[in-house]
Amino acid sequence: MPKLKTRSAAKKRLQVKKSGKVKHAKAFAKHLFTHAKTSDSKRRNRGTGFLRDMDAKKVVKELFPYGS
């Protein structure tokens, strides 16, 4: 049986921690800061977050076939 490839995009965007949680950067925080976003939304989108358990399980299974 052939080897499975790890998704390169997933390697760049997601990080699987030892606990099994999947860390990701938050969306909508790259541009249009001067007029399109409130200060609340800018603050909420700062930094990183973790995927929910159900989504993390799916990501690890499909995008990282041999672990991360």
Wavefront OBJ file of the C-alpha trace (Angstrom):
o trace
v 0.000 0.000 0.000
v 1.417 3.454 -0.887
v 2.398 6.013 1.693
v -0.085 8.757 2.551
v 0.962 12.368 2.156
v 0.589 14.917 4.944
v -1.225 18.010 3.714
v 1.367 20.782 3.386
v -1.217 23.504 3.942
v -2.241 21.905 7.236
v 1.392 21.758 8.348
v 1.699 25.495 7.789
v -1.581 26.507 9.440
v -2.231 24.053 12.272
v -0.181 22.674 15.137
v -1.119 19.528 17.053
v -0.135 19.757 20.718
v 0.821 16.822 22.958
v -2.595 16.902 24.596
v -4.213 16.303 21.191
v -5.562 19.828 20.890
v -5.123 21.578 17.543
v -3.855 25.165 17.699
v -4.716 27.632 14.929
v -4.465 31.322 14.100
v -7.690 33.272 14.255
v -9.332 34.464 11.035
v -10.325 37.998 9.911
v -7.357 39.734 11.545
v -5.069 40.608 8.636
v -6.341 43.801 6.974
v -9.102 46.471 6.824
v -8.366 47.740 10.325
v -8.986 51.435 9.696
v -12.701 51.397 8.870
v -14.225 47.931 8.587
v -13.761 46.407 12.055
v -14.777 47.462 15.549
v -12.209 47.517 18.327
v -14.043 44.599 19.964
v -13.727 42.390 16.900
v -10.062 43.357 16.453
v -9.367 42.348 20.039
v -11.279 39.054 19.745
v -9.402 38.069 16.581
v -5.977 38.659 18.086
v -3.680 35.726 18.790
v -4.442 32.026 18.478
v -7.142 29.570 19.456
v -7.856 25.854 19.703
v -10.230 23.801 17.580
v -13.135 22.042 19.265
v -12.542 18.368 20.106
v -14.800 17.077 17.329
v -13.045 19.186 14.668
v -9.578 18.451 16.058
v -10.197 14.717 15.815
v -11.221 15.057 12.170
v -8.239 17.277 11.313
v -5.718 14.921 12.876
v -7.246 11.885 11.190
v -7.545 13.343 7.674
v -4.751 15.900 7.361
v -2.007 14.315 9.484
v -2.164 10.592 8.661
v 1.058 9.793 10.539
v 0.699 12.330 13.333
v 2.205 15.785 13.335
l 1 2 3 4 5 6 7 8 9 10 11 12 13 14 15 16 17 18 19 20 21 22 23 24 25 26 27 28 29 30 31 32 33 34 35 36 37 38 39 40 41 42 43 44 45 46 47 48 49 50 51 52 53 54 55 56 57 58 59 60 61 62 63 64 65 66 67 68
